[in-house]
């Protein structure tokens, strides 16, 4: 970690994620750096530790077969509901290759297909 936050190369190296993938997620709005957003030349993205956890979670869900559409649906739901991501429990089904996200209230489950 250099200075305050993690640089994009540091994030990618620590997670084992290709930088092209992270840039795609960032520019499509799936993931966004919370410390510094890149703007023009010289202003590089800076990621917080919580960003790292979110990126690693997305990466692992992708490795388990959760679709980008399903991940975007989950992000939209979280943003609308006001739930912090840490309040949810992410689950995957190895037989159906999709994910579920449940929240503290009974019956609140999102199918990420």
DSSP file (Angstrom, degrees, kcal/mol; ACC not computed):
  #  RESIDUE AA STRUCTURE BP1 BP2  ACC     N-H-->O    O-->H-N    N-H-->O    O-->H-N    TCO  KAPPA ALPHA  PHI   PSI    X-CA   Y-CA   Z-CA
    1    1 A X              0   0    0      0, 0.0     2,-0.6     0, 0.0     5,-0.2   0.000 360.0 360.0 360.0 122.8    0.0    0.0    0.0
    2    2 A X        -     0   0    0      3,-0.5     2,-0.1     2,-0.1     8,-0.0  -0.903 360.0 -38.7-106.5 123.4    1.5    3.3   -1.1
    3    3 A X  S    S-     0   0    0     -2,-0.6     2,-0.7     1,-0.1     0, 0.0  -0.414 121.4  -8.8  66.2-137.3    0.4    6.4    0.8
    4    4 A X  S    S-     0   0    0     -2,-0.1     2,-0.1     2,-0.0    -2,-0.1  -0.861 122.6  -8.0-100.1 112.1   -3.3    6.4    1.5
    5    5 A X  S    S-     0   0    0     -2,-0.7    -3,-0.5    41,-0.1     2,-0.4  -0.282  88.8 -65.7  96.5 176.5   -5.1    3.5   -0.2
    6    6 A X  E     -A   47   0A   0     41,-3.1    41,-3.0    -5,-0.2     2,-0.1  -0.833  40.6-130.6-106.0 140.7   -4.2    0.9   -2.7
    7    7 A X  E  >  -A   46   0A   0     -2,-0.4     4,-2.3    39,-0.2     5,-0.2  -0.436  31.1-106.4 -79.9 163.8   -3.2    1.6   -6.3
    8    8 A X  H  > S+     0   0    0     37,-0.5     4,-2.6     1,-0.2     5,-0.2   0.920 121.1  50.8 -59.6 -45.8   -4.9   -0.4   -9.1
    9    9 A X  H  > S+     0   0    0      1,-0.2     4,-2.4     2,-0.2    -1,-0.2   0.893 110.2  50.6 -60.3 -36.8   -1.7   -2.5   -9.8
   10   10 A X  H  > S+     0   0    0      2,-0.2     4,-2.4     1,-0.2    -1,-0.2   0.910 110.9  48.9 -65.1 -41.5   -1.5   -3.3   -6.0
   11   11 A X  H  X S+     0   0    0     -4,-2.3     4,-1.9     2,-0.2     5,-0.3   0.950 113.5  46.0 -61.0 -49.9   -5.1   -4.4   -6.0
   12   12 A X  H  X>S+     0   0    0     -4,-2.6     4,-2.2     1,-0.2     5,-1.8   0.898 113.5  48.9 -63.0 -41.9   -4.7   -6.6   -9.0
   13   13 A X  H  <5S+     0   0    0     -4,-2.4    -1,-0.2    -5,-0.2    -2,-0.2   0.926 112.1  47.9 -63.6 -45.2   -1.5   -8.1   -7.7
   14   14 A X  H  <5S+     0   0    0     -4,-2.4    -1,-0.2     1,-0.2    -2,-0.2   0.816 121.4  35.5 -69.2 -29.7   -2.9   -8.9   -4.3
   15   15 A X  H  <5S-     0   0    0     -4,-1.9    -1,-0.2    -5,-0.2    -2,-0.2   0.698 104.8-121.6 -95.6 -22.2   -6.1  -10.5   -5.7
   16   16 A X  T  <5 +     0   0    0     -4,-2.2     2,-0.4     1,-0.3    -3,-0.2   0.853  62.5 144.9  80.6  37.1   -4.6  -12.2   -8.8
   17   17 A X      < -     0   0    0     -5,-1.8    -1,-0.3    -6,-0.2    -2,-0.1  -0.908  55.2-113.8-112.0 132.6   -7.0  -10.2  -11.1
   18   18 A X    >>  -     0   0    0     -2,-0.4     4,-1.6     1,-0.1     3,-0.7  -0.421  23.1-130.2 -62.5 138.2   -6.0   -9.0  -14.5
   19   19 A X  H 3> S+     0   0    0      1,-0.2     4,-2.7     2,-0.2     5,-0.2   0.844 106.6  61.4 -61.8 -33.2   -5.9   -5.2  -14.6
   20   20 A X  H 3> S+     0   0    0      1,-0.2     4,-2.2     2,-0.2    -1,-0.2   0.888 103.5  50.9 -58.6 -38.4   -8.1   -5.2  -17.8
   21   21 A X  H <> S+     0   0    0     -3,-0.7     4,-2.5     2,-0.2    -1,-0.2   0.932 110.8  46.6 -65.8 -46.4  -10.8   -6.9  -15.8
   22   22 A X  H  X S+     0   0    0     -4,-1.6     4,-2.5     1,-0.2    -2,-0.2   0.911 112.0  51.0 -63.7 -41.5  -10.7   -4.4  -13.0
   23   23 A X  H  X S+     0   0    0     -4,-2.7     4,-2.9     2,-0.2    -1,-0.2   0.897 110.0  50.5 -62.3 -39.4  -10.8   -1.5  -15.4
   24   24 A X  H  X S+     0   0    0     -4,-2.2     4,-1.6    -5,-0.2     6,-0.3   0.940 111.6  47.0 -62.6 -46.8  -13.8   -3.0  -17.2
   25   25 A X  H  <>S+     0   0    0     -4,-2.5     5,-1.7     1,-0.2     6,-1.4   0.886 114.7  48.3 -61.5 -38.5  -15.6   -3.4  -13.9
   26   26 A X  H ><5S+     0   0    0     -4,-2.5     3,-1.0     1,-0.2    -2,-0.2   0.938 113.1  44.8 -69.1 -46.9  -14.7    0.1  -12.9
   27   27 A X  H 3<5S+     0   0    0     -4,-2.9    -1,-0.2     1,-0.3    -2,-0.2   0.679 112.1  52.3 -76.5 -16.1  -15.8    1.8  -16.2
   28   28 A X  T 3<5S-     0   0    0     -4,-1.6    -1,-0.3    -5,-0.2    -2,-0.2   0.491 116.1-115.0 -92.6  -3.9  -19.0   -0.2  -16.4
   29   29 A X  T < 5S+     0   0    0     -3,-1.0    -3,-0.2    -4,-0.4    -4,-0.1   0.509  84.0 117.7  89.1   4.4  -19.9    0.9  -12.8
   30   30 A X  S   <S+     0   0    0     -5,-1.7     2,-0.4    -6,-0.3    -4,-0.2   0.925  85.4  19.4 -68.9 -43.0  -19.8   -2.5  -11.2
   31   31 A X  S    S-     0   0    0     -6,-1.4     2,-0.4    -9,-0.2    -2,-0.3  -0.960  71.1-172.8-127.2 142.9  -16.9   -1.5   -8.9
   32   32 A X        -     0   0    0     -2,-0.4     2,-0.2    -3,-0.1     5,-0.1  -0.997  28.8-115.8-139.5 133.9  -15.8    2.0   -8.0
   33   33 A X        -     0   0    0     -2,-0.4    14,-0.2     1,-0.1    13,-0.0  -0.488  21.7-158.8 -68.3 132.9  -12.8    3.2   -6.0
   34   34 A X  S    S+     0   0    0     -2,-0.2    13,-0.2     1,-0.1     3,-0.1   0.671  82.8  46.0 -90.4 -16.3  -13.9    4.9   -2.8
   35   35 A X  S    S-     0   0    0     11,-1.4     2,-0.4     1,-0.3    12,-0.2   0.937 127.0  -1.1 -89.4 -57.5  -10.8    7.0   -2.1
   36   36 A X  B     -B   46   0A   0     10,-1.7    10,-2.1     7,-0.0     2,-0.4  -0.985  62.0-150.6-138.9 125.9   -9.9    8.5   -5.4
   37   37 A X        -     0   0    0     -2,-0.4     2,-0.2     8,-0.2    -5,-0.0  -0.757  34.7-105.8 -90.6 140.0  -11.7    8.1   -8.8
   38   38 A X        +     0   0    0     -2,-0.4     2,-0.4     1,-0.0     6,-0.2  -0.457  43.0 173.7 -68.6 133.3   -9.5    8.4  -11.8
   39   39 A X        -     0   0    0      4,-1.1     4,-0.3     1,-0.3    -1,-0.0  -0.880  51.7 -44.9-143.2 106.8  -10.0   11.7  -13.7
   40   40 A X  S >  S-     0   0    0     -2,-0.4     3,-0.6     2,-0.1    -1,-0.3  -0.141 102.2 -17.8  68.0-166.2   -7.8   12.5  -16.6
   41   41 A X  T 3  S+     0   0    0      1,-0.2     3,-0.0    -3,-0.1    -2,-0.0  -0.487 127.5  11.8 -76.1 140.0   -4.0   12.2  -16.6
   42   42 A X  T 3  S+     0   0    0     -2,-0.2     2,-1.0     1,-0.1    -1,-0.2   0.214  95.2 103.1  85.6 -16.1   -2.1   11.8  -13.3
   43   43 A X    <   -     0   0    0     -3,-0.6    -4,-1.1    -4,-0.3    -1,-0.1  -0.781  56.3-172.1-103.1  91.0   -5.1   11.2  -11.1
   44   44 A X        -     0   0    0     -2,-1.0     2,-0.1    -6,-0.2    -3,-0.0  -0.412  29.0 -95.3 -83.0 155.1   -5.0    7.5  -10.5
   45   45 A X        -     0   0    0     -2,-0.1   -37,-0.5    -7,-0.1     2,-0.4  -0.430  34.1-160.1 -66.9 141.5   -7.6    5.4   -8.7
   46   46 A X  E     -AB   7  36A   0    -10,-2.1   -10,-1.7   -39,-0.1   -11,-1.4  -0.997   7.5-157.2-125.7 127.1   -7.1    4.7   -5.0
   47   47 A X  E     -A    6   0A   0    -41,-3.0   -41,-3.1    -2,-0.4     2,-0.1  -0.811   6.1-138.9-108.3 140.8   -8.9    1.8   -3.5
   48   48 A X     >  -     0   0    0     -2,-0.4     4,-2.0   -43,-0.2     5,-0.1  -0.381  33.2-102.8 -87.1 172.0   -9.8    1.3    0.2
   49   49 A X  H  > S+     0   0    0      1,-0.2     4,-2.0     2,-0.2     5,-0.1   0.891 125.1  54.3 -61.2 -39.4   -9.5   -2.0    2.1
   50   50 A X  H  > S+     0   0    0      1,-0.2     4,-2.2     2,-0.2    -1,-0.2   0.868 105.4  53.5 -63.7 -36.1  -13.3   -2.3    1.8
   51   51 A X  H  > S+     0   0    0      2,-0.2     4,-2.9     1,-0.2    -1,-0.2   0.918 106.1  53.3 -61.0 -43.5  -13.0   -1.9   -1.9
   52   52 A X  H  X S+     0   0    0     -4,-2.0     4,-2.7     1,-0.2    -2,-0.2   0.913 108.4  49.4 -57.9 -43.9  -10.4   -4.7   -2.0
   53   53 A X  H  X S+     0   0    0     -4,-2.0     4,-2.3     2,-0.2    -1,-0.2   0.916 112.2  48.0 -62.3 -43.5  -12.9   -7.0   -0.1
   54   54 A X  H  X S+     0   0    0     -4,-2.2     4,-2.6     2,-0.2    -2,-0.2   0.913 112.7  48.4 -63.8 -43.2  -15.7   -6.1   -2.6
   55   55 A X  H  X S+     0   0    0     -4,-2.9     4,-2.7     1,-0.2    -2,-0.2   0.919 112.1  48.7 -64.0 -44.0  -13.4   -6.7   -5.6
   56   56 A X  H  X S+     0   0    0     -4,-2.7     4,-2.6    -5,-0.2    -1,-0.2   0.896 111.2  51.0 -63.4 -39.7  -12.2  -10.1   -4.2
   57   57 A X  H  X S+     0   0    0     -4,-2.3     4,-2.6     2,-0.2    -2,-0.2   0.934 111.8  46.2 -62.8 -47.0  -15.9  -11.0   -3.6
   58   58 A X  H  X S+     0   0    0     -4,-2.6     4,-2.5     1,-0.2    -2,-0.2   0.921 112.6  51.4 -61.2 -43.7  -16.9  -10.2   -7.2
   59   59 A X  H  X S+     0   0    0     -4,-2.7     4,-2.2     1,-0.2    -2,-0.2   0.918 111.7  46.2 -60.0 -45.1  -13.8  -12.0   -8.5
   60   60 A X  H  X S+     0   0    0     -4,-2.6     4,-1.3     2,-0.2    -1,-0.2   0.900 111.4  51.3 -66.9 -40.2  -14.7  -15.2   -6.5
   61   61 A X  H  <>S+     0   0    0     -4,-2.6     5,-2.5     1,-0.2     3,-0.2   0.905 110.1  50.1 -63.1 -40.0  -18.4  -15.0   -7.5
   62   62 A X  H ><5S+     0   0    0     -4,-2.5     3,-1.7     1,-0.2    -2,-0.2   0.907 107.9  53.5 -62.3 -41.4  -17.3  -14.8  -11.2
   63   63 A X  H 3<5S+     0   0    0     -4,-2.2    -1,-0.2     1,-0.3    -2,-0.2   0.775 106.3  53.9 -65.2 -25.2  -15.0  -17.8  -10.7
   64   64 A X  T 3<5S-     0   0    0     -4,-1.3    -1,-0.3    -3,-0.2    -2,-0.2   0.310 127.3 -98.9 -92.0   8.5  -18.0  -19.7   -9.3
   65   65 A X  T < 5 +     0   0    0     -3,-1.7     2,-0.3     1,-0.3    -3,-0.2   0.541  68.1 152.3  94.0   7.1  -20.0  -18.9  -12.4
   66   66 A X      < -     0   0    0     -5,-2.5    -1,-0.3    -6,-0.2    32,-0.1  -0.569  45.0-121.9 -72.5 132.0  -22.1  -16.0  -11.3
   67   67 A X     >  -     0   0    0     45,-0.4     4,-2.1    -2,-0.3     5,-0.1  -0.266  10.3-120.2 -73.7 158.5  -23.0  -13.9  -14.4
   68   68 A X  H  > S+     0   0    0      1,-0.2     4,-2.6     2,-0.2     5,-0.2   0.877 117.1  56.2 -63.1 -37.1  -22.1  -10.2  -14.7
   69   69 A X  H  > S+     0   0    0      1,-0.2     4,-2.2     2,-0.2    -1,-0.2   0.916 107.3  48.5 -60.8 -43.0  -25.9   -9.6  -15.1
   70   70 A X  H  > S+     0   0    0     42,-0.2     4,-2.0     2,-0.2    -2,-0.2   0.894 111.2  49.7 -64.3 -40.7  -26.5  -11.3  -11.8
   71   71 A X  H  X S+     0   0    0     -4,-2.1     4,-2.4     2,-0.2    -2,-0.2   0.905 110.8  49.5 -65.1 -41.1  -23.7   -9.2  -10.1
   72   72 A X  H  X S+     0   0    0     -4,-2.6     4,-2.7     1,-0.2    -2,-0.2   0.889 109.0  53.0 -65.3 -37.6  -25.1   -6.0  -11.5
   73   73 A X  H  X S+     0   0    0     -4,-2.2     4,-2.3    -5,-0.2    -1,-0.2   0.909 109.7  49.0 -61.9 -41.6  -28.6   -7.0  -10.3
   74   74 A X  H  X S+     0   0    0     -4,-2.0     4,-2.5     2,-0.2    -2,-0.2   0.927 111.3  48.7 -64.1 -45.2  -27.1   -7.5   -6.8
   75   75 A X  H  X S+     0   0    0     -4,-2.4     4,-2.6     1,-0.2    -2,-0.2   0.919 111.6  49.5 -62.5 -44.4  -25.3   -4.2   -6.8
   76   76 A X  H  X S+     0   0    0     -4,-2.7     4,-2.5     1,-0.2     5,-0.2   0.921 111.5  49.3 -60.4 -43.8  -28.5   -2.3   -8.0
   77   77 A X  H  X S+     0   0    0     -4,-2.3     4,-2.8     2,-0.2     6,-0.3   0.926 111.7  48.1 -62.0 -45.2  -30.5   -4.0   -5.2
   78   78 A X  H  X S+     0   0    0     -4,-2.5     4,-1.7     1,-0.2     5,-0.4   0.917 112.4  49.2 -62.6 -43.0  -28.0   -3.1   -2.6
   79   79 A X  H  < S+     0   0    0     -4,-2.6    -1,-0.2     1,-0.2    -2,-0.2   0.898 115.5  43.4 -64.4 -40.1  -27.8    0.5   -3.8
   80   80 A X  H  < S+     0   0    0     -4,-2.5    -2,-0.2    -5,-0.2    -1,-0.2   0.898 116.0  46.8 -70.1 -41.3  -31.6    0.8   -3.8
   81   81 A X  H  < S-     0   0    0     -4,-2.8    -2,-0.2    -5,-0.2    -1,-0.2   0.737  98.1-132.8 -77.8 -22.5  -32.2   -0.9   -0.5
   82   82 A X     <  +     0   0    0     -4,-1.7     2,-0.2     1,-0.3    -3,-0.1   0.488  55.5 144.9  81.4   1.2  -29.5    0.9    1.5
   83   83 A X        -     0   0    0     -5,-0.4    -1,-0.3    -6,-0.3     2,-0.2  -0.530  52.4-123.5 -69.7 136.1  -28.2   -2.3    2.9
   84   84 A X    >   -     0   0    0     -2,-0.2     3,-2.3     1,-0.1     4,-0.4  -0.588  21.7-119.7 -73.7 146.6  -24.5   -2.4    3.4
   85   85 A X  G >  S+     0   0    0      1,-0.3     3,-1.7    -2,-0.2    -1,-0.1   0.850 112.5  64.6 -55.3 -34.8  -22.9   -5.3    1.5
   86   86 A X  G 3  S+     0   0    0      1,-0.3    -1,-0.3     3,-0.0    -3,-0.0   0.673  92.0  64.4 -66.0 -14.1  -21.6   -6.6    4.9
   87   87 A X  G <  S+     0   0    0     -3,-2.3    17,-0.3     2,-0.0    -1,-0.3   0.666  95.3  74.5 -80.2 -15.8  -25.2   -7.1    6.0
   88   88 A X  S <  S-     0   0    0     -3,-1.7     2,-0.5    -4,-0.4    15,-0.2  -0.513  72.3-137.6 -97.2 164.5  -25.8   -9.7    3.3
   89   89 A X  E     -C  102   0B   0     13,-2.5    13,-2.2    -2,-0.2     2,-0.4  -0.986  16.8-148.6-120.7 121.8  -24.6  -13.3    3.0
   90   90 A X  E     +C  101   0B   0     -2,-0.5     2,-0.3    11,-0.2    11,-0.2  -0.762  20.8 175.9 -93.6 134.2  -23.4  -14.4   -0.5
   91   91 A X  E     -C  100   0B   0      9,-2.9     9,-3.1    -2,-0.4     2,-0.3  -0.970  13.2-158.3-134.5 149.3  -24.0  -18.0   -1.4
   92   92 A X  E     -C   99   0B   0     -2,-0.3     2,-0.6     7,-0.3     7,-0.2  -0.933  12.8-139.9-125.1 155.1  -23.4  -20.0   -4.6
   93   93 A X  E  >> -C   98   0B   0      5,-2.5     4,-1.8    -2,-0.3     5,-0.8  -0.954   6.6-162.5-112.8 114.4  -24.9  -23.2   -5.9
   94   94 A X  T  45S+     0   0    0     -2,-0.6    -1,-0.1     1,-0.2     5,-0.0   0.765  90.2  51.9 -69.3 -23.5  -22.3  -25.4   -7.5
   95   95 A X  T  45S+     0   0    0      1,-0.1    -1,-0.2    -3,-0.1    -2,-0.0   0.855 120.2  30.7 -81.2 -34.3  -25.0  -27.4   -9.2
   96   96 A X  T  45S-     0   0    0      2,-0.2    -2,-0.2    -3,-0.1    -1,-0.1   0.500  97.3-133.8-103.8  -5.0  -26.8  -24.5  -10.8
   97   97 A X  T  <5 +     0   0    0     -4,-1.8     2,-0.3     1,-0.2   -30,-0.2   0.878  67.8 102.8  56.1  44.5  -23.8  -22.2  -11.3
   98   98 A X  E   < -C   93   0B   0     -5,-0.8    -5,-2.5   -32,-0.1     2,-0.3  -0.907  61.7-121.9-143.3 173.9  -25.5  -19.1   -9.9
   99   99 A X  E     -C   92   0B   0     -2,-0.3    13,-3.4    -7,-0.2     2,-0.3  -0.790  10.4-155.7-120.4 162.4  -25.5  -17.1   -6.7
  100  100 A X  E     -CD  91 111B   0     -9,-3.1    -9,-2.9    -2,-0.3     2,-0.4  -0.962   3.9-158.1-129.9 149.3  -27.9  -16.0   -4.0
  101  101 A X  E     -CD  90 110B   0      9,-1.9     9,-2.8    -2,-0.3     2,-0.3  -0.993  11.8-170.3-128.7 126.0  -27.7  -13.1   -1.7
  102  102 A X  E     -CD  89 109B   0    -13,-2.2   -13,-2.5    -2,-0.4     2,-0.2  -0.867   5.2-155.0-116.6 152.4  -29.7  -13.1    1.5
  103  103 A X        -     0   0    0      5,-2.0     5,-0.3     2,-0.4   -15,-0.1  -0.730  37.9 -91.4-119.6 168.9  -30.3  -10.3    4.0
  104  104 A X  S    S+     0   0    0    -17,-0.3     2,-0.2    -2,-0.2     3,-0.1   0.781 101.2  83.2 -55.3 -33.4  -31.1  -10.3    7.7
  105  105 A X  S >  S-     0   0    0      1,-0.1     3,-1.7     2,-0.1    -2,-0.4  -0.534  94.4-102.4 -74.5 137.9  -34.9  -10.3    7.3
  106  106 A X  T 3  S+     0   0    0      1,-0.2    -1,-0.1    -2,-0.2     3,-0.1  -0.279 103.9  19.1 -57.7 138.5  -36.4  -13.7    6.6
  107  107 A X  T 3  S+     0   0    0      1,-0.2     2,-1.2    -4,-0.1    -1,-0.2   0.413  84.3 127.6  84.8  -2.2  -37.3  -14.3    3.0
  108  108 A X    <   +     0   0    0     -3,-1.7    -5,-2.0    -5,-0.3     2,-0.4  -0.722  30.2 144.4 -91.2  93.3  -35.1  -11.6    1.6
  109  109 A X  E     -D  102   0B   0     -2,-1.2     2,-0.5    -7,-0.2    -7,-0.2  -0.996  35.3-154.2-131.4 134.8  -33.1  -13.6   -1.0
  110  110 A X  E     -D  101   0B   0     -9,-2.8    -9,-1.9    -2,-0.4     2,-0.6  -0.941  12.0-142.6-109.9 127.5  -31.9  -12.3   -4.4
  111  111 A X  E     -D  100   0B   0     -2,-0.5   -11,-0.2   -11,-0.2    -2,-0.0  -0.800   8.6-158.8 -86.5 122.3  -31.3  -14.9   -7.2
  112  112 A X              0   0    0    -13,-3.4   -45,-0.4    -2,-0.6   -42,-0.2   0.173 360.0 360.0 -91.5  18.4  -28.3  -13.7   -9.1
  113  113 A X              0   0    0    -14,-0.2    -1,-0.2   -43,-0.1   -43,-0.1   0.523 360.0 360.0 -67.1 360.0  -29.0  -15.6  -12.3
